[in-house]
């Protein structure tokens, strides 16, 4: 029976999330809302240190036109932190990668695109929209 459930999950494109991944996914959704990225379809996954560049705790791959992406976060097994420090650092990695996605359009030659990015970050930092 377990083998059938595993095959069904594989056919549907995924496995159940671990408790850590579920927690990170909730954090991801919270920060997506705060950064005005609700319309993005983003996923989170835990990866081992050998899947990341040296001296990094995560990375992101995204498609700005399709507004999709995946954020990879270092697996707690490979972390040098524990407890609250570990949870905070993993959240920092999520936010760091989301900000990378937001500032990527700064490479765009269109000034309106750059201004939109600045306004998204400003609103997130203030935790509210500004009157103007």
N, C-alpha and C positions, 0 to 999 in steps of 0.2 A: 504494500500500500504506500509506503514511504517513497519507493522508487517511482510510482505513478505520479505522486504529488510533485516530486522533483522534476520529472519529465514535463509535466504540465506547466510548472513555473518557468522552465527553460523555454518552452514553446511560446509562452506569453511574454518572454523577454526579461525575466528578472527573478531574483530570489528575495525572500523576505528580508527586511533590513534588520541588522543587529540593533540592540538598544542604543549603542553609541551612534550609529548611523541615523536612527530615528531622532535622537536628540539633535544631531547636527542638521538634519533636514528641517526640523522645527526652527532652529536658529536661522538657517538659510531663508526660509519663508518670511520670518520676522524682519530680517535685514533687507530682503527684496522689497517688502512693503515700505520700509523706512526710506530706502533709497529710490523709491518710485520705479521699481523694476517688476511690478506685479505681472506685467504682460510677457515676461520672459518665462520660458520653460527650462528651468535649471534643475540639475540633479547633483547629488553629492555622493562621493565615494571615498572610502578609506583605502590608502595605498601604503605599501611598504617603502622604506627609505630607498631601496635600490631602484624604485620606480620613479624617483624624483631626482632633480639635479642636486648636486652636492650643496650642503648648507641651506636647503630650503625645507619648508614645512608644508608646502602645498603648491598647487598650480591650477590653472584654468585654461580650458579650451572653449571657444565660443564662436557662434556665427551671428554677427550683429544684424544681418538682414532677416534671418529666420528667428532671431531672438531666442536662441537655444544655446545650451552649454552645459558643461560638466566641471564641477570644482572637485579637485582631488585634495584630500587632507591626510597628513601623515597619521598612520595607524598608531594608537596609544602604545602598542608594544615597542615601537621604535623611539618613543619620546623620552627625554631626560627629565620630564616633569610628571607630577602626579596630582590627584585631587583637584582643588579649585584652580590652581595654576595651569594644570593641563586643560581643563575645560575652557578657561579664559583664553589660553593661547590658541586653541582650536577655533574658537569664535573669532579671534583676531585674524586668523588665516582666512576664514570665510569672508570677512569684511574686506580684508586686503585684496582678495581676488575679485570681489564685486566692484571695488573701486577701480581696479585695472580695467574691467569691462566698461565702466563709465567714462574713464578718461581716454580710452582708446580713440574716440572720435577727435581728440585734440590734433591728431594727425590730419584730420579732414581740412580741406581748404575753405570750407563753408563756415563763415563766422557765426551764423545762426546755430549750426550744430554745436560748435564750441560753447556758445552761450547757454544752450539747453543743458549741456553737461554741468557747467558751473552752477546753474540754477538748481539742478537735481541735487548736487552735493550740498549746496547752501541750505536747501530745504531740509535735507536729512540732518545736517548739523544743528539747525535751529529747532528741529522736530516740529515744524509748522511751515505753512506757506506764508510768504510775505505779501503785504497788500498790493505792491506794485510788481 
